[in-house]
Amino acid sequence: MNIKILWLSIIVAVGFPSVNWATETKTELVLLKEFLDPGSLIKKGRTCNEVFIIKKGRDYPDLRDMRNKFCEGEYSLTLDGPPGTTVTVYGQFFFGEERGYLTLTKTDSRRVWLWDLEDFKSEQWLIAEANKDTGAYEVFYHAGLNFKMNLGSVKWDEIP
């Protein structure tokens, strides 16, 4: 009888909290870099970062840790989090707007994936419905020279 109570206590102690943990949504931005030259993963003794994860609330005024000048490529991104999650990606360091920026707001609970960061009309909000590849979102793009190749900073919960 004591063993049954012990097992029941373990199931209750471990089982119920894990159900609550499973419903938590992580909120993060993942920047992915596709290199134009496959040999650029390692150049001049440096390793190029392919993936950079930015947790919610952590603004990055300077993405030089990720952006290596010897590693040319194009960025794509994914955004996870609850509806209403907003992030702005700038083409210039310290949140400068001269080299372009993209503001993305999730409108449902599914992951948003943007393959081409320049695939939007400049100076217009676009509302995109969910499809088989991505969740629903709203995006505003301010064009800049080679924006998708030169990301410089990231700021959460800001619409310039």
N, C-alpha and C positions, 0 to 999 in steps of 0.2 A: 504494500500500500504506500509506503514512503517513497518507493522508487517512482510510482505513478505521479505522485505530487511533485517530486523533483523534476520529472520530464515535462509535466504540465507547466511548471514554473519557468523552465528553460524556454519552452515554446512561446509562452506569453511574453517573456522578457526579450527574446530575440525576434520573434515573428511580427508582433505589432509595430515596433519602431521601424523595422525594415520596410513595411508597407508604406509608412509615412515618408521615409527617405526616398523611396522609389518615385514618388510623385513630385519631388523637388526638381525644378528645371534649372539647369546651369545656364548662366548668362555669360556668353563669351563671343568674341569676334575672332575668327581664324583667318589670317591672311596667308594665301598660298601663292607661291611664285613658280611659274613655269618658265624655265630657262630657254632662251632662243638657241643657245649653243650647248648641247649636252656635255661638252667638255668643260663648261664653265662651273660645274659643281666644285671642282678644286682647281684654282688658278693661283699661281704665285704663292703656294703654300698656305692659302686661306681656304676655309670651307664656307661655301655659300649656304645660307639658311633657306630652306624650302618652305617651312611652315613657321608661323609666328602666332602664338595664342595670346590674346589680350582679354583678361577677365574684366567684368563689369566694374565700373568705378575707378579703374586704373587708366588715367589719361597718359598718353605718350606724346610729349611735345617734340621728341626727336627719335625717329625710327632708324637711325644709322646703325644700330646693333643688328637690325635685320637687313637693311639695304647696303649691300657691299658694292662699291663702285666697279669692281671687276666682274660682277655677276649681273649681266643684262638679262631681263626677262619681263614677263607680264604677270600682273597680279590678278587673282580672283579672290573672292571672300565668301565665307559662310558666317551667318549670324544666328546664334541660338539664344532663346530667352522667351519670356512671356510676351503677349501682345503689348504693343506700346514701347517696346525696347527701341531706343534710338541711338545711333552712333554716326559720327561724321568723320570721314577719312579725308585728309588734306594732302595735296601734292607738294606742299612746302612745309619745312620745319616750323615749329612753334605756331602752328595753327594759322599760317598765312594763307590767304585766299587767292593770291595772284596766279598760282600754278594749278588752280582748279581744286574742287572738292566735291564730295559726294555724301549726301545725307540719306541714311536708310532707316526706316521705321518699320518694324514688324507689325502686321495686323492680324496675325493668327498665331497659334502655338507651334506650328511646324518650322523646321529649319529653313532659312532663306539662303540660297546660293546664287551669287552673281558671278557668271563666267567672264563676262566682258564688261569692265567698269566704264567703258566709253560708249556703250551701246544705248545711250539715252540722249534725247534732245536736250541741249543746253538751256538752262534757265526755265525749265518747266518741271512741275511735279508730275510724276507718272504713278498711277495706281495699278498694280499688277495683282491679278487673282492667282490663287494657288493652282498648281498643276501637278502632274506626276513627279516632277523634278524638284520643285521648290514650294515653300509656303507663300502666303500672300504678303505683300509689302507695298510701301509707298517710298519713292525715291526722288530726290532732287539732285541734278547734276549741273555743276558750273564747270564748263570746259576749261582745260588747261593743256599746254603742250606736253605730249607724251604722258598724260596723267596716269594711265594704267601701268606705266613702267617706273614711275618715280613717286611713290608714296612717301610722305615725310612725317606726318603726325596723325594721331587719332584722339578724338575727344568724345566722351559719352554724354548723352542727354543734352545735346546742343544742336540747335538749328540756326545756322548763321543768317 
